[in-house]
């Protein structure tokens, strides 16, 4: 394994767990406000500067606002717009962002993303793009873009709009954002790429016997991944993602201070595993969590 330098400022603290019981590996539920304040303090003291949240993350934005986030750069996402009439798209996006600012108790966001990538490729795409551009022009956010599950979600966005920020999954099993050259292309054109799902909702950190039974059908793929990640899968997953070209930041979510402390230690010991190219898996039922209930 090759040691990887991973400045803690490259880590983004994900906050889905702060607003809902998120993740197949979640064992402790939502942290209370005291725990959230302690997590934020520990993260800030360690050098993290950015939070990732969304209007769809339950009470995450409200909790963050109560805890105090004035020192943080914040990225949030607007809800899916599929049922919004074309004439209302711009208004709905702006109202959503204004509500997010109110809940977060802040005046400006670092980034605003659409949570459903299809909103920037569907029939209302031009309206969505115009609304996002207007948010930047009016000083409500620094960057605008989208959250995706797969590289093809970026196909045919409005020609007038190139995302300033894109969030995508990346881990040893799901390498699509890198192997397709998408991350590198985005970066070369001035887009900031954030990698999430570094641990596949914790599945890659679990001992085999602890994984839910639904993953038994992928035992061979997971076993190969376990072998490559070695005895410190946390440091290996972080190192793998940090070493990939075109990736600016890594989103990590935690339920408590202990998990955050473990991530901070692992980041200081990040290493890139050998043989990860062979681990790439294109089965969406394995690598895309929204499909787990259907597989």
BAZA-236248 format. One record per atom (N, C-alpha, C): residue in one letter; x, z, y. Coordinates in steps of 0.1 Angstrom, whole numbers, plus 2048, in hexadecimal, padded with zeros to 3 digits. Atoms other than C-alpha are relative to their C-alpha. Layout:
// BAZA-236248
AXZY...
//
This chain:
// BAZA-236248
X8088007F4X800800800X80980080DX7F98017F4X80B7F8823X7FA80A80BX8057F77F6X80881383EX7FB7F880DX8068077F5X7F280885CX7FF80A80CX8027F87F4X7F481687FX7F27FE805X80E8007FBX7D181F88AX7FE80A80BX8037F77F5X7CD82D8ADX7F28057FFX80E7FB801X7AF8448AEX7F77FA80AX8098077F6X7A38328CDX7FA7F47FBX80780B806X79A8158B6X7F48047F9X80C7FC807X78082A8A5X7F5802809X80D7FE7F8X75C82A8B1X7F88097F7X8087F7807X7478478A8X7F17FB7FEX80D804803X72783B897X7F680C800X8097F57FEX70885089EX7F37FF7F9X80D801807X6ED845886X7FC80D7F9X8037F4807X6F0865873X7FB80B809X8047F67F6X6E9879893X7F17FF804X80E8027FDX6C686A896X7F78007F4X80880180CX6BB867872X8088037F4X7F97FE80DX6C486E84EX8057F37FBX7FC80E802X6D984F84BX80B7FF7F5X7F6803809X6ED84182EX7FD8057F2X8037FC80EX6EB842808X80980B7FBX7F87F5803X70785B807X7FE80D808X8037F47F7X6F8873820X7FB80C7F7X8047F4808X6F6896811X7FC80C809X8027F57F8X6F28AC82FX7F57FE80BX80B8037F6X6D789B844X8067FF80EX7FC8027F2X6D789986AX80780D805X7FA7F47F9X6EF8B087DX7F880580BX8087FA7F4X6DF8C8896X8087FE80CX7FA8037F3X6E78C68BBX80E807801X7F37F97FFX7038E08B8X80B7F87F8X7F7807808X7148CC89CX8047F3807X7FE80C7F8X7108AC8B1X80A80280BX7F77FD7F5X7218BC8CEX80E8037FBX7F37FE806X73D8C88B8X8077F47FBX7FA80D804X7428A68A9X8057F880CX7FC8087F4X7438958CBX80D806806X7F47FA7FAX75C8AF8D8X80D7FD7F8X7F5802808X7738AB8BAX8047F1801X7FD80E7FFX7718858BCX8077FD80DX7FA8037F3X7788848E1X80E806801X7F37F97FFX79589D8DEX80B7F87F8X7F7808808X7A48868C3X8037F2806X7FD80D7F9X7A38678DAX7F67F67FEX80B809801X7838568D0X7F97FF80EX8068027F3X7728468EEX7F27F9800X80C809800X7548328E2X7F68057F5X80A7FC809X73383A8D2X7F77F47FDX80980B804X71D8228BEX7F28067FDX80E7FB803X6F78288BEX7F67F5800X80A80B800X6D68158BEX7F3807803X80E7FB7FEX6B28198C9X7F98037F3X8077FE80DX6A98178A4X80680B7F8X7FA7F5807X6BF83489AX7F980D802X8087F37FFX6A384E89BX80280680EX7FF7F97F3X6AA8688B6X80F800804X7F28007FCX6CF85F8B9X80380080FX7FE8017F2X6CE8558DDX7FC80D807X8057F47FAX6BA8748E7X80A80C7FDX7F77F6804X6D288B8D4X80D7FF808X7F48027F8X6F087B8E4X7FF80480EX8037FC7F2X6E187F906X80080F802X8007F17FFX6DB8A4900X80E8067FFX7F37FA803X6FE8A98F3X80A7FD80CX7F78047F5X70E897911X80A7F57FDX7F780B804X71F87590FX8067FA80DX7FB8067F4X72B870933X80E7FB7FFX7F2804802X74F86C927X8027F47F7X7FF80A80BX74785290DX7FC7F2805X80580E800X74482C90CX7F57FF7F5X80B80080AX7238258FAX7FB7F27FEX80680D804X7178078E7X7F38037F9X80D7FE806X6F28058DEX7FA7F37FCX80780C805X6DA7EC8CFX7F1800803X80F8017FEX6B77E08D8X7F97FD7F3X80880280CX69C7E08BEX7FE7F17FDX80480E803X6937BF8ACX7F57FB809X8098067F6X6807A78C2X7F77F67FAX80780B806X66F7918A8X7F17FF804X80E8007FDX64C79B8B2X7FD80080FX8017FF7F1X65279A8D8X7FD7F1805X80380E7FAX64177C8EAX80B7FB809X7F48067F9X65A7658FAX80080480FX8007FD7F2X64E76D91DX80480F803X7FD7F27FEX654792917X80E8047FBX7F37FC806X677791907X80980780AX7F77FB7F6X68B797927X7FC80E804X8067F37FCX6747B4931X80380A7F6X7FF7F780BX6757C490FX80F8057FEX7F27FC801X69B7C390DX80480980BX7FC7F87F5X6A07D192FX7F980E7FFX8077F3801X6867ED92AX8078087F5X7FA7F980BX6977F6909X80D806804X7F37FB7FBX6B97F991AX7FE80B80AX8027F67F7X6AB80D936X7FC80D7F9X8047F4808X69B82591DX80C8067F9X7F47FA806X6BC82890BX80980780AX7F87F97F6X6CE83092BX7FA80E804X8067F47FCX6B484A933X80280B7F5X7FE7F780BX6B685A910X80F8057FFX7F27FD801X6DC859911X80580880DX7FD7F97F3X6DC867935X80D7FA806X7F58067FAX6F584E940X7FC7F4809X80480B7F7X6F683195AX8047F27FBX7FB80D804X708815948X8048017F2X7FC80180EX70F80A924X80C7F77FFX7F5809803X72F7FB917X7FB7F37FAX80580C807X71C7E4900X7F18017FDX80D801805X6F97D98F8X7FF7F47F6X80180A80BX6F27C68D8X7F17FE7FBX80D801807X6D37B78C8X8028057F2X7FF7FA80EX6CD7C98A7X7FD7F77F5X80480A80AX6BE7AB896X8077F3805X7F980C7FCX6D678E897X7F77F4802X80980C7FFX6B9775893X7FA7FF80EX8068017F3X6AE77E8B6X8087F7809X7F88097F8X6CB7698C3X8017F27FAX80080D806X6C574C8ACX7F27FA7FEX80E804802X69F74A8ABX7FA7F980CX8078087F6X68573A8C1X80180680EX7FF7F97F3X68A7548DDX80E802804X7F27FD7FEX6B07528DCX8047FF80EX7FC8027F2X6B47448FFX7FC80B809X8057F57F7X69E75F90EX80880D7FDX7F87F4804X6B277A8FBX80D7FF807X7F38027FAX6D376B907X7FF80280FX8017FE7F1X6C776A92BX7FE80E803X8027F27FEX6BB78E929X80D8087FFX7F37F9802X6DC79A91BX80A7FD80BX7F78037F5X6F0787935X7FB80780DX8057F97F3X6DA796951X80480F800X7FC7F2801X6E27B9944X80E801805X7F27FF7FCX7077B2949X8017FD80FX8008047F2X7017A196BX7FB80C809X8067F57F8X6ED7C0977X80880D7FEX7F87F4801X7087D896CX7FB80B7F6X8057F680AX6F47E9950X8098017F4X7F780080BX70E7E0936X80C7F8803X7F48087FEX7317D3934X8007F47F7X80080A80AX72C7BE914X7F37FF7FAX80C802807X70F7AE903X8027F77F3X7FE80780CX70C7A18E0X7F68037F5X8097FE80BX6FE7A78BDX8068077F4X7FC7FA80DX7007BA89DX7FC7F77F5X80380A80AX7027A487EX8038067F2X7FD7FC80EX7027A8858X8097F67F9X7F980A807X71278784FX8057F680BX7FB80A7F6X72776C861X7F67F6804X80980A7FDX70B75385FX7F580480AX8097FB7F6X6F6769876X8047FB80EX7FB8047F3X70C75B892X7FE7F1802X80280E7FFX70273788BX7F67FC80AX8098057F6X6F27248A8X7FA80A80AX8057F87F5X6EF73E8C3X7FF7F780CX8018097F4X6E67308E6X80D7FC805X7F38057FCX70271B8F3X80480780DX7FD7F97F4X6FF72E914X80580E7FFX7FD7F2802X70774F904X80B8017F5X7F67FC80AX72775A8F2X80180F800X8007F1800X72677E8E7X80D806804X7F47F97FCX73E7968F7X80380B7F6X7FE7F580AX73A7AF8DAX7F77FD7F4X80680280CX7317AB8B6X80380B7F6X7FD7F680AX72D7C589BX7FC7FB7F2X80280680EX7307BC876X8068097F6X7FA7F880BX7367CC854X80D7FB7FCX7F3803806X7597CD846X80580B7F7X7FA7F7809X7677DE828X8067F87F4X7F980880AX77B7D4809X7F67F77F7X80A809807X75B7C67F8X7FA7F6809X8068097F6X74C7B6817X80B7FC80AX7F58057F7X7687A1827X7FC7F4808X80580D7FBX752785834X8047FD80EX7FD8027F2X75878A859X80E7FC802X7F28047FFX77D786853X8037F37F8X7FC80B809X78076D836X7FA7F3806X80680C7FBX769754848X8077FC80DX7F98037F3X780756867X7F780380CX8097FD7F5X76276287CX80680A80AX7FB7F57F7X773782889X80B7FA809X7F58057F8X79276F894X7FB7F680AX80580A7F7X77E7538A4X7F980780CX8067F87F5X76976C8B8X80A806809X7F67F97F8X78777F8C3X8087F6809X7F980A7F8X7997608CFX7F87FB80BX8098047F5X77B7588E4X7FB80C809X8027F57F7X77B77A8F5X7F580A7FCX8097F7805X76278C8DFX80680C7FAX7FB7F4806X7687B08D4X7F88037F3X8067FF80DX7617B48AFX80280F7FBX8007F2806X7577D78A1X7FC7FF7F2X80380080EX7587DC87CX7F980D7FCX8087F4805X73E7F486CX7FF7FF7F1X80280080FX7357FD848X80E8007F9X7F2800806X75A804841X8008067F3X8007F980DX75181A824X7F37FC7F7X80C805807X731807819X7F680C7FFX8087F4800X71C826823X80580B7F7X7FA7F5808X73483C810X8017FD7F1X7FF80480EX73182A7EFX80E7FE7FBX7F2802804X7568217EFX80880D800X7F97F3800X75F8457F4X7FC8097F5X8057F880AX74B8537D8X8077FF7F2X7FC80180EX75885B7B5X7F67F87F8X80A809807X74884279DX7F48077FAX80B7F8806X73385D78CX7F680480AX8097FC7F6X7248667ADX7F77F5807X80880B7F9X7178447B7X7F27FF7FAX80D802805X6F283D7B4X7FF7F67F5X80180880CX6E782D794X7FE7F1803X80280E7FCX6DD80D7A6X80C7F8801X7F38087FFX7028047AAX8077FE7F3X7F980280DX709804785X8027F27FCX7FF80E803X7047DF783X80D7FA806X7F38047F9X7237DB79AX80C8097FCX7F67F7804X7387F3786X80E7FA800X7F3807800X7547DA781X8067FE80EX7FB8027F3X7577D17A5X80480C807X7FD7F37FAX7567F57B0X80C8067FAX7F57FB807X76F7FF796X80D7FA805X7F58077FBX7877E47A2X80480580FX7FE7FC7F2X7827F07C6X80680F800X7FB7F2801X7888157BCX80F8007FDX7F2801804X7A980B7ACX8097FC80BX7F88057F4X7B57F87CBX80180A80BX8007F67F5X7AB8147E3X80880C7FDX7F77F5804X7BE82E7CFX7FA80D802X8047F2800X7BD8537D3X7FB80580EX8067FC7F3X7B38537F8X7F87F4805X80780C7FCX7988397FCX7FC80080FX8038007F2X79084581FX80B7FA808X7F48067F9X7B383D82CX8017F17FDX7FE80F804X7B381C818X7F57F8807X80B8077FAX791811826X8037FE80FX7FD8017F1X79C81984AX80C7F6802X7F58087FFX7BD808844X7FD7F17FEX80580E803X7AD7E9835X7FA7FA80DX8078067F4X7967E4853X8097FF80CX7F88017F4X7B07EC86DX80A7F57FFX7F680B802X7C87D285EX7FB7F2802X80680E800X7AF7B5860X8017FA80EX7FF8077F3X7B579B87BX7F27FF807X80C8027F8X79B799897X7F780C802X8087F4800X78E7BD893X80580980BX7FC7F77F5X78F7D18B3X7FE80F7FEX8047F2801X77D7F18AAX7F98027F2X8057FC80DX77280488BX7F580B802X80B7F67FEX75081688AX8008097F4X8017F680BX74F836876X7F580A803X80B7F67FEX73184D872X80380C7F8X7FE7F4807X731871868X7F4809801X80B7F7800X71888C860X80480E806X7FB7F37FCX72E8AA86AX80E800804X7F27FF7FBX74F8B6878X80A7FE7F4X7F680180CX75F8B8855X8027F17FDX7FE80E803X75989384FX8087F980BX7F88067F6X76788A871X80E8047FFX7F27FB802X78689F86BX8077F87F5X7FA80880BX78B88D84AX8047F2805X7FD80E7FCX78986B85BX80C80080AX7F58007F6X7A1875877X80D8027F8X7F47FF809X7BA88085CX8037F37F9X7FE80C807X7B5861848X8057F5809X7FB80A7F7X7BA84B867X80F801802X7F27FE7FDX7DC85A86CX8087FC7F3X7F980480DX7E4851847X7FB7F27FBX80680C804X7D382F847X80A7F77FAX7F7809807X7E281682FX7F77F47FAX80780C805X7D97F3824X8027FE7F1X7FE80180EX7D37F07FFX8047F27FCX7FC80D806X7E27D47EAX7F47FA7F9X809807808X7CD7BA7DAX7F1800804X80E7FF7FBX7AE7BD7F0X7F97F3800X80780D7FFX7A87987F2X7F87FD7F3X80780280CX79D7997CEX7F38087FFX80B7F8800X7837B37D6X7F47FB807X80B8057F8X76E79E7EDX7F47FC7F7X80C802808X74A79C7E0X7F57FA809X80A8077F8X72F7857EDX7F28027FBX80E7FC804X7117957DBX7F980880AX8077F87F6X6FA79F7F7X7F980D7FCX8077F4805X6E87B87E1X80980C7FFX7F67F5800X7087CC7DFX80580380EX7F97FD7F4X7187C8801X7F780180DX8097FE7F4X6F97C8818X7F680B7FDX8087F4802X6E97EB818X7F17FE801X80E8017FFX6C77DF824X7F97FA7F4X80580680CX6C37CC803X80180A7F4X7FF7F780BX6CB7EA7EDX7F38047FAX80D7FD805X6A77F37EAX7F97F57F8X80680C807X69F7D07DDX8087FC7F4X7F780480BX6BC7CD7C4X7FD8077F3
//
